[in-house]
Amino acid sequence: MPNVPDFDADVLTETETRLEKPPLYKVILHNDDFTTMEFVVYILQTVFRRSDAEAVVIMLKVHHEGVGVAGTYTYEVAQMKSEKAMSIARAHEYPLLCTVEEE
């Protein structure tokens, strides 16, 4: 009998691989007594790409409630945007505080 390969030994089983979405993180702006409302709107528009209306709504939330969510991103993006916003604020001599926390 000729040499017949054993096909059962060479069968590859297909495994299902699921990619999980990365966890998201919120960038939170904190109210202070020195950073102007106009500057917070500017930061929301330039760093977080918020429309004029969205920026004003978020700024008012920060002003009245003490904190407001500027945006939700992957960790690296949230961290980068938070640092960029605070860097711009420091350059303008504002003590704006941004924190990053898991959603």
C-alpha positions, 0 to 999 in steps of 0.5 A: 500500500502506498504511503498515504498521509494521515490527514487527521494529524494535519488538520488545523482548527480555527480558533475564534479571536475576539479583539476587545475595545481598549478601555476609555478614559475621561479627561476632566477639567477642574474649576479654579478661581483664576482660569477665565471662562473664556480661556476654558472655552478656548482650551475646549475648542483647540485641544479637545475639538469641541464646537462653540456651543459644546465648549460653552456648555462644558465650561458652564458645567465646570464653573457651576459644578466644579468639574466637567468632562472635556472628552473621552479617549483611549488612555494615551490620547487622554493623557496627551490631551490633558498634558497639552491643555495644562501646558497651554494653560501654564504658558498663559499663567493659568493653573488649569487642572486636568485629570484623567480617570477611567470611564 
